[in-house]
Amino acid sequence: MTQAEHLHDRLTGQHLTFLQTGRDTSGELLQLEVRLDPGGWVPRHAHIRQDERVEVLVGIVTVRVGGVERTLEVGDSAGVRRRKVHILRNAGEGEARFLLEVRPARRMEAFMRGLFAVMRPLQPLARLRRTRGEA
């Protein structure tokens, strides 16, 4: 990858920066930096054929895997095995950033791009939530 690419979802407060893609790693790895706004989250999901690893770079992130919750601070990491339902949340007052690695990459990059494109029409709801004081 010659230049980092970014995706933004104001509704969930996610901002993704692609660092390495499946094309860059012969399908071995998709690596991103994820920034979560205060109150931001990565919705509940599972990967059928991929394992995930997160490492906190800035702030505090809560990771819930299969109903078990962990709070991660700078330098902490957590692995999520395939088929495990999980959610991540910014647990601090400022922004949080973490390194996300998905192995193998498979089609995760295309899935993320498609999901963020589908979510784009819902962006005005983010302003409504802030206006009403919801996080």
MIVOKOL-467767 format. One record per atom (N, C-alpha, C): y, x negated, z. Coordinates in steps of 0.001 Angstrom, whole numbers, padded with zeros to 6 digits, always signed. Atoms other than C-alpha are relative to their C-alpha. Last residue first. Layout:
% residues N
YXZ...
This chain:
% residues 135
+000416+001352+000380+008496+023713+023505-001200+000060-000886+001445+000229-000115+010265+027073+023729-000317-001419-000422+000340+000830-001139+013992+027283+024428-001476-000233+000212+000501-000864-001068+014668+030263+022144-000426-000801+001235-001076-000927-000357+016838+028129+019847-000406+000859+001188-001003+000763-000757+014224+025363+019846+001125+000908+000482+000593+000387-001284+011473+027809+018833+001011-000733+000867+000049-001209-000815+013677+029307+016099-000550-000313+001387-001369-000242-000465+014438+025844+014705+000034+001219+000918-000298+001065-000966+010719+025073+014536+001402+000190+000552+000444-000442-001320+010092+028453+012888+000287-001044+001071-001081-000735-000680+012214+027282+009933-000398+000519+001388-000967+000864-000675+009472+024681+009191+001141+000773+000666-000158-000452-001384+006852+027350+008385+001056-000799+000768-000760-001263-000052+007232+026883+004608+000227+000523+001424-001426+000130+000322+006250+023185+005063+000758+001324+000042-000824-000290-001167+002916+023931+006788+001500+000007-000313+000194-001411-000344+000972+024144+003520+000907+000396+001162-000632-000790+001071+002426+020801+002392-000113+001492+000293-001444+000070-000226+001558+019230+005760+000757+000779-001083-000337-000782-001189-002020+020441+005400+001504+000001+000244+000114-001417+000329-002327+019129+001848+000406+000883+001168-001091-000324+000928-001012+015676+002770-000017+001490-000352-001258-000003-000750-003317+015547+005776+001176+000377-000894-000009-001175-000878-006361+016571+003708+001322+000094+000754-000275-001166+000852-005541+014009+001010+000051+001274+000837-001386+000102+000467-005342+011258+003648+000370+001219-000848-000939-000413-001049-008548+012451+005316+001458-000086-000450-001120-000687+000672-010629+012290+002147+001083+000430+000987+000422-001153+000799-013163+009664+003336+001205+000638-000684-001188-000733+000457-011318+007241+005636-000376+001304-000696-000574+000512+001242-014437+006115+007477+001148+000898-000471+001054+000759+000691-013263+005757+010162-001212+000891-000243+001088-000910+000357-009945+007313+011256-000994-000800-000832+000961+000556+000950-007420+005122+013052-001129+001001-000193+001157-000858+000256-004300+006502+014724-000873-000676-001041+000724+000452+001167-001673+004231+016262-001229+000877-000111+001316+000594-000161+000479+006064+018737-000552-000400-001353+000550+000534+001247+004079+006998+019242-001366-000579+000294+001225+000779-000197+005647+009223+021892-000439-000497-001371+001006-000007+001065+009202+010552+021907-001209-000827+000417-000513+000590+001230+010986+011138+025170-001050+000081-001084-001271-000653+000317+010160+013509+028035+000631-000551-001272-001209+000546-000608+006510+012564+028295+001248+000764-000422-000067-000407-001403+003185+014309+027745+001253-000507+000692-000972+000883-000614+003298+014222+023932+000189+000498+001432-001336-000502-000321+000178+016149+023082+000870-001126+000541-000859+001022-000596-003173+015403+021419+001379+000605+000215-001424-000280+000164-005955+017884+020702+000762-001123+000682-000991+000715-000786-009706+017471+020313+001421+000424-000363-001290-000683+000102-012891+019181+019150+000991-000715+000915-000571-000344-001305-015727+016656+018955+001381+000641-000216+000423-001340-000424-017664+016677+015654+000525+000417+001372+000066-001093+000980-017103+012957+015117-000572+001263+000633+001166-000001+000889-016482+010852+018194+000063+001182-000954+000479-001367+000150-012987+010574+019640-001133-000035-001019+000782-000285+001193-011994+007175+020967-000443+001451+000008+001110-000939-000185-009210+006565+023437-000701+000186-001336+000587-000549+001223-006618+003854+023864-001143+000942+000361+001269-000708-000191-004208+002647+026523-000509+000530-001336+001113+000945-000035-001558+000054+025645-001357+000650+000209-000119+001120+000941+001376+002322+026482-001134-001007+000214-001315+000626+000000+000162+005293+028527-000036-001189-000951-000057+001382+000477-002779+007634+028024+001438-000491+000023-001385+000380+000274-003408+010804+029990+000016-001477-000337-000391+001332-000470-006950+012070+029720+001456-000213-000335-001337+000503+000327-008219+015653+029418+000235-001370+000624-000326+001055-000964-011836+016809+029247+001312-000641-000424-000382-000558-001285-012281+020173+027472+000335-001023+001070+001056-000839-000553-014248+018756+024536+000316+000532+001385+001187+000046+000839-011667+016034+023995-001075+000831+000681+001046-000878-000530-008168+016501+025392-001141+000013-000999+001080-000229+000945-005773+013613+024796-001031+000885+000684+001162-000639-000589-002441+013513+026619-001004+000273-001106+000725-000951+000844+000061+011005+025286-001190+000550+000784+001201-000477-000679+002720+009088+027232-000638+001081-000866+000059-001294-000670+005499+007019+025701-001334+000284+000660-001226-000371-000721+005373+004251+023101-000244+001338+000683-000976+001067+000214+002475+002387+021441+001276+000225+000808-001392-000349-000273-000464+004527+022558+000895-001235-000124-000525+001002-000925-003764+003678+020894+001487+000262+000165-001446-000003-000196-005778+006427+019204+000358-001087+001008-000441+000827-001132-009267+006153+017731+001514+000086+000067-001438+000210-000103-011014+008668+015493+000280-000875+001213-000379+000306-001369-014589+008944+014266+001483-000342-000002-000835+001156-000314-015328+010618+010974+000213-000133+001501+000652+001260+000382-017945+012902+009435+000793-001250+000346+001457-000122+000119-017244+016366+010861-000668-001351-000226+000390+000668+001243-013738+015713+012119-001519+000026-000063+001165+000880-000096-012509+018153+014751-000235-000614-001375+000789+000187+001218-009264+020031+015329-001216-000863+000315+001431+000128-000271-006797+021263+017926-000774-000071-001309+000809-001198-000279-003224+020792+016759-001487-000309+000206+000914-000020+001137-001444+017406+017046-000953+001160+000289+001448+000019-000163+001412+017948+019468-000698-000124-001351+000808+000005+001219+005124+017633+020014-001485-000102+000281+000668-001290+000157+006948+018639+023226-000909+000076-001214+000236-000607-001311+009263+015637+022892-000564+001408-000192-001244-000360-000660+008808+014523+019268-000311+000457+001417-000095-001372-000481+005479+012965+018358+001345+000191+000688-001087-000189-000954+005314+009844+016227+000035+001472+000361-000391-001390-000227+002018+009001+014557+001100+000007+001049-000761-000075-001232+001425+005542+013105+000460+001442+000094-001340-000569-000002-001351+005709+010599+000691-000303+001315-000777+000386-001176-004584+003946+009703+001426+000519-000142-001330-000567+000198-007229+005334+007355+000744-000302+001289-000946-000329-001057-010261+003076+007361+001220+000715-000556+000417+000285-001374-013412+002017+005515+000888+000652+001055+000557-001179-000643-012785+003670+002144-000387-000171+001459+001274-000347+000645-012320+000391+000286-000703+001151+000718+001085+000529-000839-009592-000546+002782-001379+000296-000563-000291+001366-000451-006390-000161+000745-001201-000665+000659-000129+000869+001187-007621+002880-001196+000197-001458+000395+001342+000270+000501-008804+004471+002054+000026-000892-001232+000722-001169+000499-005254+004159+003321-001410-000401-000410+001086+000401+000893-003476+001644+005497-000751+001260-000410-000009+001460-000042-000113+002084+007260-001056-000589-000924+001249+000590+000470+000602+005756+006508+000136-001514-000019-000279+001120+000895+003526+006933+008629-001334-000623-000368+001057+000949+000334+003114+010355+010196+000524-001073-000931-000553+000821+001069+005772+012426+011981-001020-001106-000264+000769+001170+000456+004529+015281+014142+000726-000708-001133-000667+001219-000446+006843+017659+016034-000741-001263-000364+000822+000641-001023+004456+020598+015673+000647-001272+000549+000575-001056-000835+006953+022808+013820-000822-000594+001148-000887-000304-001122+008985+019838+012572-000572+001072+000915+000199-001415-000302+006119+018590+010427+000832+000316+001236-000665-000564-001170+006903+015268+008757-000351+001473+000131+000119-001459+000017+004940+013043+006374+000631+000516+001296-000199-000812-001193+005822+009399+005666-000239+001478-000284-000352-001369+000367+004781+006698+003214+000004+000852+001256+000516-001046-000883+004809+002983+003995+000491+001364-000470-001056-000547-000846+005546+000788+000998-000594+001125+000843-001171+000853+000083+003277-001540-001014+001125+000474+000906-001167-000841+000000+000000+000000+000000+001234-000890+000000
